[in-house]
Amino acid sequence: MKRFWEKMHLITWTRDEQSPAGASSLEQLAAACGQGERKAQRALFEALSPKMMAVCLRYMGNREEAEDVLQEGFITLFTKLDSYQGAGSFEGWARRIFVNTALMHLRRTDALGLSDDIEEARSLFTQEATPVQKMGYRDLMRMISALPADARTVFNMYVVEGYSHKEIAEELGCTEATSRSKLQRARIRLQEMIRGSK
């Protein structure tokens, strides 16, 4: 985390500052940040960073890249606070920023390799049920992190974030068949890892 603090240029608070008085919810902290309160920025960062780091880790697969995405996500969040209109939870709005930041990072590095064809997607179809429910959370997260970036991204978007294949295709600039193919690959690979861990 030290590296993260050194790279965080936009947020200008000191480590010994406390949360602003009276700011108890994320929405209140966001409003205080919009007023330029540095203490509110610090408090909002501390409130959101553990959950958003988990989101970044799920997409990036390693801590260093996840920290980079976390940094970019907070910079985007703080520069776009005025676009939060109060519809829905602030945490949900923020989560979307971090997911989109992770996706942009994956696109820039061409980690998604979204060029599968329909026939390959059909050949990967299987009716075998996924025994993921039997896994412990940490084991499952470790296995998801070990997936290739493209499969991990689609798996996270579909299973964790609740995107439809149509939405995934629109976000990633691929076909719905490619999205299904990547998800099926992720499931098959997870099943193999689960069987191998017994």
N, C-alpha and C positions, 0 to 999 in steps of 0.2 A: 504494500500500500504506500510505502514511502515514495516509490517511483511515481505513483499516481499523483500524490500531493505536489511533487516537484513539477509535474507537467500541467497542472490545473491552473491555467493563466487567467481565465475569466473570473473565477471566484476569488474575491480578495478579502477574506476574513483572517483573523488570527486564531491560533489553536485554543487560546484560553477564553474566547468569547463564549457566552452562554446563549441559550435560546431566547428570543425576544419574549418579553412579558406578555402573557395573555394568548400567545399563539399555540393553540392546543391541537388543531387539526391540520391536515395537509393543505386543505383549502385556505385556511387562515394563514398558514406559512407562505403559500403561493401568493396570496394577496399582499403580504408584507414584503415579499421579494420584489413584487411589482412596484412597490414604493421605494425600492432601493435599499432596504434594510439588510446589511451584511450579516447580522446575527441570524436573520430568518433564512438567508441562503445556506448558512452553515447547518442550521437545524433541519432544513429540508433535505440537504445532502445526507446528513446522518440518518434521517428517517427513511429515506428511499434507497440509499446505496446497497444495503445488504440484499434486498429483494431484487433490485435491478442488476446487481452483480450476478445473482443466480440466473437471471434471464440471459445475460451476456455469456456466461459460462456454457449454458445449454446450447447456444448457437455457435460459439466460437470453438469450444472444445479444449482450449488451453487458457491458463490464467493470464498470460502476457497479452494475448490478443483481446481477451475479455476486458482487461483493464483499459486497453486503448479504446474499445467500443464504449465502455462505461464513461470514460472521459468525454468522448465525442457526444455521447448521449446527454450528459449533464450540460455541456456547452449549448447544445441545441435546446434543451429544456429551458435553460435560463434565458436564452435569447428569444424564445417563442412563448414565454409565459403569458403575454398579452393575448395570444390566440386561444387560451383556455377560457371557454365561455361558461363554465359551471355545469354543463350538461354531462351527467354521469360523474363517476368518481374521479378525483384528481389522479389517484394512483393508476386507474385504468388508462387515463389519458397519457400519463407519463410512461407507462409500460409500452404503449404503442410507439412512443418515440424511441425507446430503447430497442424494440424489435425492429423497427424500420432502420435504425442506425446499424444494427447487426447485419441486416439484409443488404444495405448499401455497401458495407465493408466486404461482405462475401462477394457481391457483384464486382466490386473494384478489383478484387484479387482473383476473379474468375474461378472461385472455389466451387461454384455450383455445377458447372459443366452440364447445362440443361439442354443436351442435344440428343436424348434418347428418342428412338422412334416407336411408333405404335406397336409394331410386331414384337419388339423386345419387351414392351410393357405387358402385352398379353401373355408372353411366354413365362413371365415371372409370377403370374397369378396362382395362388394356392388357397385352399379352403382350410388349411390347418389353423387352429385357434392359437392365439398368442398367450403364453403363460406368464405374461408380465405381472399380473396381479400377485403372483407368488413371491416376487422379488422385494427385498428391502429397498427403501428409498435411495440410500447411498450407493448400493450396488447398481441399481437401475440407472442413476445419474452417471455413474462411472461408465457404464456400457453405452449410454446414449452419447457421451462425450467421445467415445472411441469410434463412433460411426464416421464414415467419410462426410465431409462438409455438406455436400449436396443432399444426401439422405438425411443427415442430422437436421438440416434446416427445414426440409419438408415435414419430417416427423414432428419437430417442435411446433411448426405452424399449424399442422392438422390436429395432432393429438393434444398438445399442451395449450396452444392459443385458441383453438377452435375455429380456425379458418376452414372454408370449404375448398374443394379442389379448384373451383372456378376462381375464388379469391386468390389462392396461391398462384395460379397460372397468371392472373393479372399482375400480382405483385412482383413475380419473378420473371415475367416475360417469356413464359413457356406455354405449352399446351396442358390441358387437364390430364391427358394421357401420360405426359411426362411426370406430372405431379403424382399421379397414382403409382407410376412405376417407381419413383424415388421412395414413396411411402412403403410400397411393398418390399423393396430392397432393404429398407431400414428394418422392417418387421422381421424379414427372413434373417438378416444379420443378427438382430437382437435374439431371436430364437436360437440361433447357432451359439451365441455367447452364453445364453442361459443354460442350454444343454451342456456346454463345455464346462460350466462352473459347478455342475452337480458332482 
